[in-house]
Amino acid sequence: MLIEYRSGKCVWTLCWATRGLAIAGLLGASVCLAQGNSVAEETGGGLGRDTALVPSATEGNRAQARVIAQREARLSVEMAGRIDGLRVEEGDAFETGDALVELACGVERASLEKARASLKEASETRNANERLAELRSVGDLELSLSRVRVSGAEADVSVAAARVQRCTVRAPFDGVVARTHKREAEYIRVGEPLLDVIDPAALEVEFLAPSRWLAWLEQGKPFTLHLNELPLQLRGELQQIGVRVDPVSRTVRLKGALTGEPSHVVPGMSGDVRFEAGP
């Protein structure tokens, strides 16, 4: 015997066994899913497409963030050699162009002095030939060759000087030493890490946000950074929006600049970035 049961807008069909009066099985299924959605829209309980893209107020529009330096670098050497002088230690401040590390370059400096001596010799020969040329006591070929020798000697000096410059590691920008990887008197090869340097004066915030935030995020949008390490709330503005979305995590990389001059804030600190409610 089939019995049809109605509950609201849902219809259920049941099969009863005549013997034993037990339910044998469920033959029908609810057909109220689509009708229920219609009811929700009619009563205002549904969300439109645009509204679903914006995080709700309960989410708080928050994202985990970390403070990073806009300028940081891991310095190495352009030529292998022994470290003759380590001018800085961890935490030391420096300015652009300061000598941070000196390598033992006795051979390179000697080559430079030799190149300068050869240039002086070639210059003296050229000058003598030019005076003789005024007296018509030297041939044109000899005079031309002496001038060519001077040009070659000048090139040798430039090459030797460039090699000597590679013996000194200089600061690429104003900043501080974050870490030293080598010590004085140690040997270092090309490409091995030597110093980690950062500019603590120029800080920015980096974080990942849900890709659905792209519906209302825009450059210049203000945010507040709540630090975990310090009881501070820092103001900032969104500066850069990533150009692609990670398909696995469905997140996009964002960067923001801190406004004002935050004190006691250093790279590596973390916290929550909170935006105002989306449009």
Secondary structure by P-SEA (a helix, b strand, c coil): cbbbbbcccbbbbbbbbccccccccccccccaaaaaaaaaaaacccccccccccccccccbbbbbbbbbccccccccccccccccccccccccccccccccccccaaaaaaaaaaaaaaaaaaaaaaaaaaaaaaccccaaaaaaaaaaaaaaaaaaaaaaaaaaacbbbbcccccccccccccccccccccccbbbbccccccccccccccccccccccbbbbbbbccccbbbbbbbccccccccccccbbbbbbbbccccccccccbbbbbbbcccc
